[in-house]
């Protein structure tokens, strides 16, 4: 088994690092480049998350390199091909599929085996499993992000004398509340919507349906199953039949972000992820969050995001990079992210502690996500799945969401095309 050099030895290495795999900078520090994405708020949060660690590890210089989220995977792969890649990349659960199938990620399993300070048991199993491919851990989880957050404007509920939603509510409750909270003016124009959610997948999973037969090794889609079709149709009916949710066209014409629509009182409930929190804390109104409801049969499930950090095989400083990703995903780093409201910690102890579940800052009910992780479903692990979503599903489902076609017609027509892609070589 490969013997790993200790940081105390590495701290003494200057100039060309014999056996250390790289060259120190002019200041004698080992530069570790970390690529990541994020809004201005997120950039500050991530950059600050390991400041204390950096002080206690003066031999390593962490260099954060912000990279726009759109096309993030292509930008990283281009840098790898050009010999200018970072040492570490942030990766969310879907970009991870691209990196893993391109075989550019370092296997972290040997590092785990040789590091007595690290235990996989400290993490929520669901997110750890997503970053594990054929028994090899390829990224350390930083956070898990269930699409389980129904943010609600408490002031709008109070105006109508409505009880706030509880975590054990149902789709029927959601529809009932959304109808009451949807308002129209004298001309019949909707001035306040009861609900909006972009995560249509929740209505598939939550109805007992599925996107594919096997998330880790998908061979065919199950979107054409009765349960999946019914779930997608109910989502579309919220827009077109019950008129409690804005159409994609209405949203594009509003000229405002969904967060401002929610904060300004034009939307009563918003289905999204916890990452909305830092932005919503900037607005002065009263709000909280409830878990996405169960369907009438008591089924509970929803999609999920999440992110982690991986070491690239091309890194010349893998030993040091391992120490850095441990810090980025360590208790202190995750606690900082949690306190700022950006992300649900992937570490169980941090998620249950004072930085998250016991933190009184909005949303007060964020602790419910610690239970929600038990019901999450990730996107299919297939290198062409994002192609399926962007080229086929998004376009065709818009016809359903705009009321031009029924879910049964669209999903039945799409199934053969999706199956052909899934059965293509990986």
N, C-alpha and C positions, 0 to 999 in steps of 0.2 A: 504494500500500500504506500502511495506517495506520501512522503513526509512534508508537512507544511511548515514553513518558516514562521517563527514567532515575530510579532510586531516589535518586540524589544530588540531583536537582531536587525530587522528591517530599518529601524530608526537610525542605525549606525551606518547604513549604506549610503554612500555619496558617489556621485559620478556614475560610472557604469556599474550596474548592480549585478554582479556575478551571481547567477542562480536565482535572481529576483525577477528576471524576465523583462527588464526595462531599464530606462535611464531616469535618474532623478532630475528635477528641475534645477535651475541656477541657485535656488534657495535651499537645495538639499532635500526638498520634500517630494514625495511621490505624487504626481498629479493623477487624480481619478476623475474622469469626465463622466457626468451623469446627464443623459438626455431625458427630458420630460416635457409635458405639455401643461396647459392650464391658463385660467383667467388671471388677471393682475392680482386678485386676492389670493388665488391658489399659488401663484409664483412666490409671493411673500411667505405664505404658510410653509410651503415645502422647503424654501431656502433657509428658513429659520428653525426648521424642525430638528436639526442636529448641530446647532451652534455650540452647545455645551460639549457634545461629543468631540467636535472638531478641536476645541481648546485642549482637551485631554489626550488628543492624538496628533501632536504637532508634526509628526513625520509624514502625514498624509494631507494633501491639499485637495479637497473636494471642489470640483469645478462644475457648477450647474449650467446646463446648456438648454435653454428653453427652445422647444420646437413646436410649431403649430400643430394642433391635433389633426386637422384635415390633411390627409396624405402622409400621416406620421410614419406609417410602416414603410411606405415607398422611400421617404427621405432617409430613414435609417438604413434600409437595404442599399440605397445608392452610396451612402457613406461607407458601408462595409465593402462594397465592390471597389470603391475608390481608395481604400486603405486609410480612410480618415474617420473611422468609426469611434464612438465613445467607448468607454469601458463597461458602462452600465446603462441599461435602458429601462425607463418606466414602461410598463405594458398593461393595458387593460385586458379583460378576459377574451375579447374578440380579436384584437390585434395579436394577442398571444398565439392564436391559432396560426396566423401567417408566419410569425417568427419561428414557432416550433416546427412547422412543416418544412420550412426552408433550412432547417438544421443549423441555425446560427447561434443557438443558445448553449451555454456551458451547462453540463450536467452538474447540479449542485449536490447530488447524493453523496459523493466522496467527502465533500466538505462537511456535510452533516455528520457523517460517521466519525470524523476525526475531531469534531468540535464538541467538547463536553458542556459548553455553555449554551448550546442550542437544542431545543426540543420541538419536534413537530406537534407534540401534544398540546402545545400552548395556543394553537391556532384553531379556528373553526374548521372542522373537517371538510365542509362543502367547498370552501374557497381553496383550501390546500389541494383538494382532489382535482380541481380545475387546472391547476398549474403542474399536475403530475401526469406524465405521458409514459405509458408502458412501464410504470414503476420507477421512473426517473423524475425527480423534482427539478423543474427548469426555471422556476421563479419563486421568490419569497413573497407571500401575500402581504400587502400593506393595508388593504381594506377590502370589505365586501359591501356590495351596494344593491340590495334587493329593490326591485321596482315596486315596493310595497308601501310607499308613503302616500297617503291621501292627506295632503295639507288642507286645512279648512280655516276659513276666516271666521273667527269666533264672533266678531261684531255683527256679521250678516246673520248668523244663527240667532244671536240675541235679539236682533230686530224683529225676527219672525217668531220668537218664543220657542225655538226648536232646541231639543236636547242635542248635545254634541255627539258625534259618532263615537262608538266604543269599538274596541278591537274585535269583538265577537259579532259585529253587525253583518248583514247579508247584502247580496245584490239587490234584493227587494228594498231594503232600507236605503241603499244608495240611490236607487231610482226615485223612491218616494221623496227623499230629502232634496234631490236635484230638481224635481218638478216644482216643489214648493219654492225653492230658492231661485228659480228662473223667472225673470220679470220681463214684461213687454210694455212698450209705451202705447199711447192711444192709437197709433197707426199700425200696431201689431209688430213693430220692430223690437227685437230682443235687446234689452239694455243691460241685462245681468244674466249670465249663464250659471247654471247650478253646478256644472261639472265639466272638467276637461282632463283627458289623459292621453298621452301619446302611446302608451304601452299596451297596444292591442293584444300582445302575446298573453297578457295576464288573463284575458277573457277566454283564451284557448286553454291554458293550463288550469285556470280556476274552474273550468267547466268539465274537467276530467279528460280534456283532449291533449294533444301533443303535436309538436312541430315535426318530429321525426321519430322513427322507431327506436333508435339508440343514439343518445346524444354523443357518446364518445366514438361510436363507429356507425354513423348513419348510413343506411342503404336505401331507405325510401321515406317519403313524407307521409305524415298522418294528418295533414291539414284537411284532407278530404274526408276524414271520419265524421260521423254525425255530431260527436261532441265538439270537435274543433269548429265545424261549420256553424253550429248553434252559437258557440262563444263569439265568433267573429261577427255573426249577424246581430247578436245582442249589442255589441259595441257599436255597430253601424246604426242600429235602431235608436241608440241614445242621441245620435245626431239627427237622423231623418224622420223618425216616427215620434219620438218623445220631445225632440227639439230642446234638450237640456244641455247640449254640447255643441260648440261651434264647428262648422265644417272647415276643412283645410283651406277653402277659398276665403271664408270669412276671416280666418286667422291671418292669412297673408295680406288681407286688405285693411286690417286694423292698424297697422303701422306701429305696433308696440310689442314688446316681448311678453311672453306668457306670465313671467314673474310680475311685471308691472300691471298686467291685467288683473292678476290675483290681488296684488297689494292695493290697487286702486278701488277695489270693491266691485269690479265688473265680472268677477268669477268667484264663486263661493267655495269650490273644492277643486284641488289640483292633484292629479295622480302623477307622481314622478319619483325621483330618488332623493336621498338625504343631501346630496350635493347642492340642492337648491338653498340650503340653510344659510351659508354666508351672505348670499345676496339678499335673502328675505330679512335677515337681521338688520339690514340697512334701512328698512321701511318702518315707519311708526304706526303699527296696527297690531291687534291682538290675534294670534293664530297658534295653532298646534297641529298635531299630526295623528292619524289613526292608521292602523294596519289595513291594507287592501282587504275588502270583505270576502266572505265565503259565498259560494253560489247557493242557490236554494236547497241543494242536496247536501250542503255542509262541506263541500270540497274546498280546500284552500291550497293555492299554489300561485306563483308569479315568477316572472323573469328576473334576471339579476345581472348586474355589472360587478365591478370589482377591479382592483389593480394590484400590481406588485412590481418588484424590481428583479431584473435578470442580468447576468453577466454574459457578455458576448464572447464567443470562442476566440475572436480576434484580439481580445484584450491582452496586453503584455504585462499587466499587473493584476492577475487574477487573485492572488492571495490578499492583496490590499483591497481589491474590489469586494471580496467576500466580507471583509470587516466593515466596509461601507454599507453594503446592503443589509447587513445585520443591524447596523445603526439606524438606517432609514426605516426598517420594519420593526425596530426594537420598541420596548415599552415606552421609553421617553419620547421617541419620535412620533409614535402613534398617539400618545396622550396629547401631544401638541396639536396634531391634526384634529383629534376629537374635540378638544376644547374650543377650537375655532369653528366647529360644526361642519367641517368639510367632508369627513368620512367616518363611517362606522369602523372601528378598529377590527382588524382580523384576529388580533390576540384576544382570547376569551377573557383573561383577567382584566385587561384594559377596558374592554367593552362593558364589563360588569362593574367597573370601578367609578371613582369620583370624577374622572375626566369625561365619562360618557353617561352610563345609566343613572348615576347619582348626581349628575350635573344639572342644576335647576334652570340653566339657560334654555331658551327656546330652541327646538320644540321640547316641551316638558316630557312628552311621551316617547321620546326617541329610544327609550329602553326596549320598546316593543320589537325593535329590529333584531334584538338578540334571540328572540323566538322566531322571527321571520326567516332567519337563515336556514331553518329546518325545512322550509317549503320552497326553496328557490330552484329554478331551472335555468341552465345556461344555454346559450345558442349552440347549435350543432357544431361539433368539432370536425370541420371539413374545410380544406383550403379554398373551396369555391363557394362557401356558404354566403359570404358577403356579396359575391356576384349574384347569387340567387336573390338576396334581399334587395339589392340596389337595382338590378336589371329587370327582375320579374315581379317579385312580391310588391314592392313599393308602388310600381306603376299600376298593377292590376287591382290591388286593394284600394287604391284611390277611387276606382270606379264603384266599389262597394260603399266606401265611406261618403262619397258624394251622392249616393242614392241612385246611381245609374244602373247598377246590376246587383243581383243577390249573391251572397257569399257562397251558396251552393254552386252556382254557375261558374264563378271565377275560380274557386278552389278546385273544383273537379276538373276544369280545363287545364289548370296549372300543374296538377299532380304529375302527369307523365313527363313534362319538361324537367321538373325538379328531380324526379326519380332518375332520369337519364344523367343529370349532372352529378347527383350523389353517387351513382354507380361508376362514374368515370374514375380514372386512376387518381390516387391521392398523391 
